[in-house]
């Protein structure tokens, strides 16, 4: 028989428990609902309770909670392109920046690519099936330059990641045509010379897109 049994928790008031417990007996207590901030600090928040009795040393157990959150960062293997058919390769760094493990897989949706691939989450971090807080994974995709991209002079695309029902921020990436952008102007007067007051002079301006 254990006597003077009590449980303490620094964050909540624990409900009343029997003061004694027979061998093999157990008792449970539910406290809640407990109002918490939308984003706990720190994230994840770890709460530890301590059980004690007159006959034993204190023992502890911890519970944790946190927000589900993903971030994505995106980059291209080149910032410029030159011709139709050129291949751009994108890299996506996805990180669990929340306080709750996210069950894999991790997926990427890109509005310009159709071959986004991500490795299994059990290949990173602690090698389990969850992308844990602080763990990150790198995904990849490609995009082939089209005629309209060359005409426009740039490609802009956006991507977002998802895992376990959680969607990341949206990340944009720009690639520019390496065609030289330039503008020139030539001005001339006619006539180029005059000898008296009242002569009418006409100016002409030739403006040219001199890029290449």
C-alpha positions as CSV (number, residue, x, y, z in Angstrom):
1,X,0.0,0.0,0.0
2,X,1.3,3.4,-0.9
3,X,0.1,6.4,1.2
4,X,0.1,10.1,0.7
5,X,-0.1,9.7,-3.1
6,X,-0.1,13.0,-5.0
7,X,0.5,14.4,-8.4
8,X,1.8,17.9,-9.2
9,X,1.9,19.7,-12.5
10,X,3.4,23.2,-12.9
11,X,0.9,24.2,-15.6
12,X,-2.4,23.0,-14.3
13,X,-4.2,22.1,-11.1
14,X,-4.5,18.3,-10.9
15,X,-7.9,16.9,-9.8
16,X,-8.1,15.2,-6.4
17,X,-6.7,11.6,-6.2
18,X,-7.1,8.9,-3.6
19,X,-4.4,9.4,-0.9
20,X,-3.5,5.7,-0.9
21,X,-3.1,3.0,-3.6
22,X,-3.1,-0.7,-3.1
23,X,-0.5,-2.8,-4.9
24,X,-1.6,-3.2,-8.6
25,X,-4.2,-0.5,-8.3
26,X,-4.3,2.6,-10.5
27,X,-6.2,5.8,-10.8
28,X,-6.6,8.3,-13.6
29,X,-7.4,12.0,-13.7
30,X,-8.4,14.1,-16.7
31,X,-7.8,17.9,-16.6
32,X,-9.3,20.1,-19.3
33,X,-10.1,21.5,-21.6
34,X,-7.1,23.7,-21.0
35,X,-6.9,27.0,-23.0
36,X,-3.5,27.4,-24.8
37,X,-2.0,30.0,-27.1
38,X,-2.4,29.3,-30.8
39,X,1.4,28.9,-31.1
40,X,2.9,27.6,-27.8
41,X,6.3,29.0,-26.8
42,X,8.5,27.1,-26.9
43,X,7.1,25.1,-29.8
44,X,6.8,22.2,-29.1
45,X,5.7,22.8,-25.5
46,X,6.7,20.0,-23.1
47,X,4.7,19.6,-19.9
48,X,6.0,17.4,-17.1
49,X,4.0,16.0,-14.2
50,X,5.4,14.4,-11.0
51,X,3.8,11.6,-8.9
52,X,5.0,11.0,-5.4
53,X,4.1,9.0,-2.3
54,X,5.3,8.6,1.3
55,X,7.0,5.3,0.4
56,X,8.6,6.0,-3.0
57,X,10.8,8.4,-4.8
58,X,9.2,10.9,-7.2
59,X,8.6,9.7,-10.7
60,X,7.8,11.9,-13.8
61,X,6.1,11.7,-17.1
62,X,5.9,14.3,-19.9
63,X,3.4,15.2,-22.6
64,X,4.0,17.5,-25.5
65,X,1.9,19.5,-27.9
66,X,2.7,22.0,-30.7
67,X,1.4,23.5,-34.0
68,X,1.6,21.7,-37.3
69,X,3.7,23.9,-39.7
70,X,5.8,23.5,-42.8
71,X,8.0,25.9,-44.7
72,X,9.3,25.6,-48.3
73,X,12.3,27.3,-49.9
74,X,12.8,27.0,-53.6
75,X,15.8,27.5,-56.0
76,X,16.7,26.9,-59.6
77,X,19.9,25.4,-61.0
78,X,20.3,28.5,-63.2
79,X,18.9,32.0,-63.1
80,X,19.0,32.5,-66.9
81,X,17.9,30.6,-70.0
82,X,18.6,31.0,-73.6
83,X,16.5,28.8,-75.9
84,X,13.3,26.7,-76.3
85,X,13.9,23.2,-74.9
86,X,16.3,24.2,-72.2
87,X,15.8,22.4,-68.9
88,X,15.5,24.1,-65.6
89,X,15.9,22.0,-62.5
90,X,14.2,23.1,-59.3
91,X,15.2,22.2,-55.7
92,X,12.8,22.5,-52.8
93,X,13.9,22.5,-49.2
94,X,10.9,21.6,-47.0
95,X,11.2,21.8,-43.2
96,X,8.9,21.0,-40.3
97,X,9.1,24.3,-38.4
98,X,6.3,23.5,-36.1
99,X,6.1,21.5,-32.9
100,X,4.3,18.4,-34.1
101,X,5.6,15.4,-36.1
102,X,4.1,15.1,-39.5
103,X,3.4,11.7,-41.0
104,X,4.9,11.3,-44.5
105,X,4.9,11.4,-47.4
106,X,5.9,15.0,-48.2
107,X,4.5,16.3,-51.5
108,X,5.3,19.4,-53.6
109,X,2.8,21.1,-56.0
110,X,4.4,23.4,-58.6
111,X,2.4,25.3,-61.2
112,X,5.0,24.9,-63.9
113,X,6.3,21.3,-63.2
114,X,4.6,17.9,-63.4
115,X,7.4,15.7,-62.2
116,X,7.9,16.8,-58.6
117,X,9.6,14.0,-56.5
118,X,10.3,13.8,-52.8
119,X,12.3,11.1,-51.0
120,X,10.6,9.1,-48.3
121,X,10.7,10.8,-44.9
122,X,12.4,7.7,-43.4
123,X,15.5,8.6,-45.3
124,X,16.1,11.8,-43.3
125,X,16.4,12.7,-39.6
126,X,15.9,9.8,-37.2
127,X,14.8,7.6,-40.1
128,X,11.2,7.0,-39.0
129,X,8.0,7.7,-41.0
130,X,7.5,11.2,-39.6
131,X,9.1,14.5,-40.5
132,X,9.8,15.6,-37.0
133,X,10.1,19.2,-35.7
134,X,13.4,20.6,-37.1
135,X,13.8,17.9,-39.7
136,X,14.0,18.8,-43.4
137,X,13.8,17.1,-46.7
138,X,14.9,18.1,-50.2
139,X,12.6,17.5,-53.3
140,X,13.2,18.2,-57.0
141,X,11.4,19.0,-60.2
142,X,12.2,20.1,-63.8
143,X,10.7,22.5,-66.3
144,X,11.3,22.7,-70.1
145,X,11.5,26.2,-71.6
146,X,8.8,27.0,-74.1
147,X,8.6,29.5,-76.9
148,X,6.4,31.8,-75.0
149,X,8.9,31.9,-72.2
150,X,11.6,33.1,-74.6
151,X,9.2,35.7,-76.0
152,X,8.3,36.9,-72.5
153,X,11.9,36.9,-71.4
154,X,11.2,35.2,-68.0
155,X,9.7,32.2,-66.2
156,X,7.9,32.6,-62.9
157,X,6.5,29.7,-61.0
158,X,5.3,29.0,-57.5
159,X,5.3,25.9,-55.3
160,X,3.9,24.7,-52.0
161,X,4.6,21.6,-49.9
162,X,2.2,19.4,-47.9
163,X,2.4,16.6,-45.4
164,X,-0.1,15.0,-43.0
165,X,-2.8,17.6,-44.0
166,X,-0.5,20.5,-43.4
167,X,0.3,23.0,-46.2
168,X,3.4,25.2,-46.4
169,X,3.8,28.7,-47.5
170,X,4.0,29.4,-51.2
171,X,7.4,30.1,-52.7
172,X,8.1,31.9,-56.0
173,X,11.1,31.4,-58.2
174,X,12.1,33.6,-61.3
175,X,14.3,32.7,-64.2
176,X,15.2,35.3,-66.8
177,X,16.2,35.1,-70.4
178,X,19.8,36.0,-70.9
179,X,18.9,38.0,-74.0
180,X,20.5,41.4,-73.7
181,X,17.8,44.1,-73.2
182,X,18.7,47.4,-74.7
183,X,17.1,50.5,-76.2
184,X,18.7,53.0,-78.6
185,X,17.7,56.3,-80.0
186,X,19.1,58.3,-83.0
187,X,18.0,61.9,-83.5
188,X,18.6,63.9,-86.7
189,X,17.7,67.4,-88.0
190,X,16.6,68.5,-91.5
191,X,18.0,70.7,-92.7
192,X,21.2,70.2,-90.8
193,X,22.4,73.8,-91.6
194,X,20.6,77.1,-92.1
195,X,21.7,80.6,-92.9
196,X,18.8,82.9,-92.0
197,X,16.2,83.5,-89.3
198,X,12.9,81.8,-89.8
199,X,14.2,78.6,-91.4
200,X,12.0,75.6,-90.3
201,X,13.9,72.7,-89.0
202,X,12.4,69.2,-88.6
203,X,13.6,66.7,-86.1
204,X,13.3,62.9,-86.4
205,X,13.8,60.2,-83.8
206,X,14.7,56.6,-84.5
207,X,14.0,54.4,-81.5
208,X,15.2,50.8,-81.7
209,X,15.0,47.7,-79.5
210,X,18.7,46.8,-79.9
211,X,18.6,43.8,-77.6
212,X,19.8,40.4,-78.7
